[in-house]
Amino acid sequence: MFPFYAVIKTIIGLKRICPECNKAQVVKPSQKRVSVPCRFCEAMIPASESEGDKNQEYPDGTE
């Protein structure tokens, strides 16, 4: 059961939605932290935030 869950979690982490055409695509693991062009409309899709970056607190108190 755990391997199945791990594969699903990895795929969900690599899924991106284009801000222009709102279509989803899965990127390669090597492109996880890089902006990539959309396969449908060629607009740039920004790199997704990693799990650690979402709840990071900065020294001045902002998030």
C-alpha positions in Angstrom: 0.0 0.0 0.0 2.8 2.4 0.8 4.5 2.2 -2.6 1.2 3.1 -4.3 0.8 6.1 -2.0 4.4 7.2 -2.6 3.9 7.1 -6.4 0.7 9.2 -6.2 2.2 11.8 -3.9 5.2 12.2 -6.3 3.0 12.6 -9.4 0.8 15.2 -7.6 3.9 17.1 -6.6 5.0 17.3 -10.3 1.6 18.5 -11.6 1.4 22.1 -12.8 -1.5 24.2 -14.1 -0.9 26.8 -16.7 -1.9 30.3 -15.6 -2.9 31.2 -19.2 -5.0 28.3 -20.5 -5.6 26.5 -17.1 -4.6 23.1 -18.5 -2.7 20.7 -16.3 0.5 18.9 -17.2 3.1 16.8 -15.3 6.7 17.8 -15.5 9.9 15.7 -15.2 11.4 15.4 -11.7 14.5 17.2 -13.0 12.3 20.3 -13.9 10.6 20.4 -10.5 12.2 23.8 -9.5 12.4 25.3 -13.0 9.9 27.3 -15.0 8.8 25.4 -18.1 6.8 26.3 -21.2 3.2 25.1 -21.4 2.7 22.3 -24.0 -0.6 23.8 -25.2 -0.2 27.6 -25.3 3.7 28.0 -24.9 3.2 30.4 -21.9 5.8 30.0 -19.1 4.6 28.0 -16.0 6.4 29.1 -12.9 8.2 26.6 -10.7 5.9 25.2 -8.0 6.7 25.9 -4.3 8.3 23.0 -2.5 6.7 21.7 0.7 9.3 23.4 2.9 8.8 26.8 1.2 5.0 27.0 1.8 5.2 27.5 5.6 8.6 29.1 5.9 8.8 32.0 8.4 11.3 34.7 7.8 13.3 36.5 10.5 11.3 39.7 10.2 8.1 37.9 11.0 6.6 37.9 7.5 5.6 34.7 5.7 
